[in-house]
Amino acid sequence: MHPAPQSASWAQLLKGRNALRSIALAGGVGLHAINVYIVTTILPTVIADIGGLAFYAWSTTLFVVTSIIGSTLSARLLERLGARRAFLLALAVFAAGSALCAAAPNMTVLLAGRSVQGFGGGILFALSYALIRLVFDEALWPRAMAMVSGMWGVATLCGPAIGGVFAELGHWRWAFWSLLPVVALLALIVIRQLGSIVAPAPTRSRPPYGLIACLVVSVLVVSTASLSSQLLWNLLGIVAGLAIAVLIARLDRHPERRLLPTGSYSLGTRLGVLYAMMCLLITAMTSEIFVPYFLQQIHGLGPLAAGYMTAAMAAGWTLGALFGAGRSGEAAERLMRFGPAVIVVALLALALMTPQAHWLHSAAGVASYCLALAGVGLGIGLGWPHLLTRVLSAARPGEENLASASITTVQLYATALAAALAGLVSNGAGLVDPGGVAGAQNAAAWLFGLFALAPVLTLLLVWRITGTPAKVPA
């Protein structure tokens, strides 16, 4: 096991050549994140225009599923094309998906566009993380992780504003068109700043296409089951999805075509515990995809206001990550233990407040609700940079590149599966039938209440990381 490096200063990351490279890496995540909050904000308006409420969660699920595919292929693209060309390819795919979404006449076409967007966004997302260990010294990794994660904070300012304004004006399609100039600007930055980065030497290994397909199928099975109004089919979908995940763990053993590093699937290893914690924390965060709908349907807020309130989760994550990145040693471990407890309290508060239609009628009610939303993100962000840094350090020698790429794969898989589960819980609790205000109120109580179990389980695991070390894969 490698000792955790001491963090360098922000000044070392944000000056000279490091500053230019920071802009390039942060830009990839920034575009992905801004798009997420644009769509989160405008989706209720889109549903009102073209229909498809039962497929509400599918907009996120399909986006993230194809992001998984893109992220798992990113290491191969980096080896074959180099950093600059791989980034430009990802930007072109993302732009094509955005244009398709903007022109969508119905939910089917919109979901197709979101799938294309997700593929490009997944490559961008993974490349931004994977290049951290190639362009920065190890002492800068926690700061760089926090910087890249911090782009979600920028997204909380830009995304809801862009999406909310266009939705309020009745022109939600222009929210997608507005992404294209950003893509063009980022392409110019990438051309100038990433050309000198030397990518890892190409290998003869092939991406584990079969395992990637299994990941996709496991999520889609749960998503499809969520469309049924019968509890039996819902439960069968969950069982089938988890069974496929277990199958992946059993099959992912080929030394030259691994999906995740050695030891990733066992809670008896340090790496396995780290990945499990990542999945549980992401599950708690994914509850946000329904927040704009709840705020507009139950509390009567407009798209702009609902979008900005929802963005409080990501803002809390950013603040927590920026604060936590500067801590090391025992201080960092205390934050990793404290964070999940904050999330539990915040989600239970949301489960109580969201169904009450009168809650946001006062300034105190609005403030308490925003505080609860921010608390979910804050609890994740406090320990997130150190969690990711430990993933890089826990990998077996020779699997460092795989560990870098796997951060995004695990994060996106957890998001996709959690989005599918959120859709299943919400639909099962009455979001569509009986629907309306009553259906949304019941769905909100069940969604936040059940998802509070995720940080509870994280509390049980965190001591494996900050207490007695778990077994490291040989």
N, C-alpha and C positions, 0 to 999 in steps of 0.2 A: 504494500500500500504506500502510495506517495504522500508525503506531508503536504498540507495545503500551503501554497505560496503566500507570502505577505503581499497585500495589495499595494500597487503603485498609486500615484496621485492622479487626479483628473487632468491636471495640467500636462502630464506626460502623454496622456491619451489624446488630448485635444490641441496639440501644437505640432507644427511642422508637417512632415509627411503623414504622421499618424492621424492628424486632423482630416486630411483629404480622404484617407482611406476610411475613416470613421463615417464620413458623409456618404460614401459609396455603400458601405454595409448597412448603415442605418436606413438609407433610402429604400432598399429592397423590402425590409420589414415595414417601413412606414407606408409604402404604397399598399401592401397587403392589409395592414391594419386600418388605414383610412377607408379602404373599400369595405371592410367588415362593418364599420360603424355607419357608413352611408347606407348600406343595405339593411342593417338592423333598424335604422331610423325610418326608411321609406317603405319597408315591407308591409306594414298595415295598410298604407295607401295603395300599394300595388295590388294587394289582395282585394281591396274594395273596388279597384278598377277592372282587373282581369279575372278575379275569383281564385279559388284554390286554397281555402282556409285549412282543409284537412292536410294539405301538403306544406303547411307553414314551416315546420321544422326541417323539411326536405331541402329548402333553400340553403340552410347551413350544412345539413348532412352531406349533400352531394358536393358542395363546395369543398368541404373538408376531406371527403373521401378521395376526390381527385387530387387534392393537395397532398395527401399521403402518397399517392402514386408519383407525383412530381418530386416530393422530397426524397423518396427512396431511390429515384433515378438521378438525383442531383450529384451524388458523388461520382457516378459514372460519367455524367456530362462534364463535370469539372475536370476529370482525368482526360477525357477525349477532346474537349473543345477549349479548355482553359477557362479562367475566371471570366474574362471579358465576353467571349462569345456565348458562354453558357448563360450569363446574365441577359445578354441581348435577346437570345432565343426565348427566355422566360418572359421578358417584357413584351415580345411580339405576340406570344400566345395569350398573355393576360389581356392585351389590348383587343385581340380578336374576340375573346369572351365578353369583354365589356360592351363592345359594339353589338354583339348578339343579344345581350340582355336589354340594351337600350331599344332595340327594334322588336322585342318580343310581343306578339299579339295575344299570347295566352301563357298559362303557367307552364305548360310542357316546354315551350321554347325558352322561357326564362330559366327553367331548371337546366336545360341544355347549356345555355350561356354561362350559368353559374358553374357548371361542371368544367367548362373550358377555362374560365377565370381561375378556378381552384387549381387546375393543373399548373398553369403558369405561376400562380401565387405560391404554390408549394415549393417549386424550384427556387424562387426568389427567397422565400423564407429559410429554406435549408442552406442555401449558399451563404446567406448572411451570417449564420451561425458557424458553418463549417470553415469559413475563411478566417474566423477570429484567431484560431490557433496557427494559421499560416502567416498572418501579417502582423501579429502583435506578440511581444514577449509574454511569457507565462504570467509574470507579475501583473500584467494588464488585463488578464482574462476576466476577473470579476467585474472590473470597471466596464470592459467592453460588453460583457453580458448584460450589465445593467443599462448601458447606453442603448443597445439594440432592443432590449425589452422596453426601455423607456420611450421608444417610438409609439407604443400604444398610448402613451400620454399625449403625444402630439395628435394622434388619431382622435382622442376624445375631444379635442378642440375643433379639428377640421371636419371630421366625419359627420357628426350630428348637425353641424352648421350647413354643410353642403347638402346633405340629404334632407334636412328639415326645411330649408328655404325652398328647395325645388318641390318638395311634397306640399308645403303650404300654398305654393303658387299653382299647384295642379299639374306640374310638369316633371314628374318623377323620372322620366326617361333621360332628361338632361343631367341627372345626377350621375348616370353611367357615362354619358358623353364627356362630362367634365374630367373624367380620369385620364383621357387620352393625352391632353397637354402635359400632365404630370409624368406620364410614361415617356413622352418625348424628352422632357427635361432630364429625367433620370438616365435615359439612354446616353445623352451627351456627357453626363458626369461619369458614367461607367466607362465610356470609350476613353476618356482622358485619364482615369485614375486606376483602372484595374488591368491595364495592358501589361504592366511590368511584373505582375504577380505570377510566380511560377507555380503551376498546379502540380499535384502529386504525379509521379510517373504512372503512365497507363499500365493497368494490370490485365491479365488474361481472364480474370473472373467475370462471370455474367451476373447481372442483377438477379435476385431470386424472384423471378416473375410469378412462379406458382404461389409463393408465400404472400406476395403482394396481392395477388388475386384473392387469396383466402381472407386477407385483411378486409378487402373491399366487400366480399360476400358476407362476412360476419356482421358488418355494419348494416348492409342493405337488408339482411334478414330481419334484424330488429326494427328497422325503419318500416319495412313492409308490414310487419305484424302490428305496428302502432296504428295502422289505418283501420284495423278491425275493431268493431265495437264489443267483441266478445273477449272476456278476460282470459279464457283458455288459449285463444290464439295469441294474445299478448304474451302470456307466460311461455308458450312454446317458442315464440320468436326470441325471447331472452335466452332461454335454455339452448336453442340452436346456435345463436350468436356466440355464446360463451363456449359451447362445445367446439366450434371452429377455432376460437382463440386458443383453446387447449391443444387442438391438433397442430396449430402453428408452432407452439412451443415444443412439441414432440418432433416436428419435422425440421426445425431450424438448427441443423447440426452440421451441415456441409461446411468445411473449413474455408472454402473458396467462394461460397455463395450464401453467406450468412445475412440475415435481415437485421439482427441485433447482435451485439457483442456476447461473448461467452459469459454465462452466469446471469443473463438478463431475466430469465424466467423463473428464477428460484429466490424465495424469500430467505434462503439460507446464505445468500451472497450479498455483499454490500451493494453491488450494482442492481440486483433484483429489488432490493428495498428502495433504492433511490427511484427506480422507474415506477414502482408501485405508488410511492408518494406523489410523483409527478402526475400520474393518472388520476389519483383521488383529488388533488388540488384543482386540476383542470376540470374535473367533473363539477366541483362546486361552482366554478366560474361560469360554466356553460349555461347555468340557469338564467343568465342574462338575456338569452335570445328571445324569451317571451316577455321580458319586462316592458318594452315599448307597447306591445299589444295590451297588456294588463293596464298600463297607465292610460292608454287612450280609450279602452273599452269600459273599464271600471270607474276611472277618475275623470274622464272627459278631457284629457290634455290633448293639445295639438301635437303634430309630429315633431316640431322643433323642440318644444319643452320636454316631451317624452324622450327624445333622443339624447338630450343633454343630461337628463337625470340618469338614464341608463349608463351613460359614459362615466358616471361617478365610480363604477366598479373598476374600469381600466385606469382611471385617474388614481384611485387608491393603490392599485398594483404598482403604478409608476412611482408614486411617492415612497411606497414601501421598498421597492427595489433600489431606488437611489439612496435611501437612508441605510438599508441593509448592506449595500455593496461596500461601504467604507468600514464595516466591522470585520473583525477576524478573531480567530481563536474561540475562547469561551463566550465572548459577546455574540458572535455569529451563531453559535449553537443555541444560545438562549432565545434568539430571534426565531430560529427554526422551530423551537418548541412552543413559543408563544403564539406564533401566527395561526396555526390551526384552531386554537381556542377562540381567537377573535372571529374566525370564519363561522364557527358553530353558532356563536351568539348572534352574529349579523344575519345569517340565514333564518334562524328561528324568529328573529324580529321581523324580517320580511314576510314570513309565513303568517304572522299575526296582523301586520299592518296592511298588506296589499289587498286583502279581500274587503276591507272596510272603506266603503265609498266616500265617507266623510273625512277620511284621515288627512287628505291633502288640502282641506279647506282653510287651514291656518298655517301661519309661517312656521310655528313650532312643529307641526306635522310634516311639512315639506322638509325642514331641516333634519328631523329625526329619520325620515325615510332616506334622504340623500346620505346621511351618516351611515345607515345600515348598508346601503349599496356600496359605499366606499370601503366599509369595513371588510366586505368579502374580498375585494382586490388587495387591500392593505395586508390582510392576513397572509395572502399568497406571496406578495412581493417582498415581504420582510426577509424571507429565507430563500427566495427563488434563485438569486445569483449564486449563492453558495451551494445550493442543490445541484445546479447545472455544472458548476466548477468541479464538484466532487464526482460527477459522472465522467468528466474528462480524465480525472485522476484515477478513477477506479478501474478503468479499462485495462485489460491484459496487454502487455507489450506487443506491438504489431497490430493492435486493433483500435488505435487512437483515432484514425480517420473514420472508421465505422462508428465509433462512439460519438464523434462530432455530428455525423449525419443522423444518428439514431435519436438525438435529442428532439429534432423536429418530427421524426417519424412517430415517436411515442406520444409527443404532445398533440399532434394532429389526430392520431388514432383515438386517443382519449377524448378529444373534442368531438369527433364524429360519432363515437359510440354514446357519449353523454348527450349529444343533440338528439340522437335516435331515442334514447331513454326518456329524455325530456318530452319529446313528442308523444311517446307512448303513455307516459304518466298524465300529461295534459289532456290528450284525447280521451283517455280512459276516465278522467275525472270530470268530463263534461264540456270540454272546450268547444266541441262541434255540436254535440247533442247532450243537453238541450241548447248549448250555445248562449250567445248574448251575455249580459252582465252576470247572471247567476252562474252560467257555465265557466266564465272567466274567473269568478271569485273562488269557486270550488277548485279549479285547476291550479290557481296560484297557491292556495293553502297546501295542497298536496305536493306540488312541485318543490317549493322551498323547504317544506317539512321533511320530505324524503331525501332531498339532496343534502340536507344537513348531516346525514349519516356519513358522507364522504370525509369531511374533516375530522369527524369522530374517529374513524378508522386511521386517519393520518396521525392523530395523536398517539395511537397505539404503536405505530411504526417508527415515529421520529426518534424514539429512544434507542432504536437499533443503530441509528446513525450518529447520534450525539452522545450515546452512552457507550456500552460495550460494543466494539466494532463487530460487524457481521463478517462472515467468512468471505474472503476475496478469492475469485476464481483463479485456479492455478494456471 
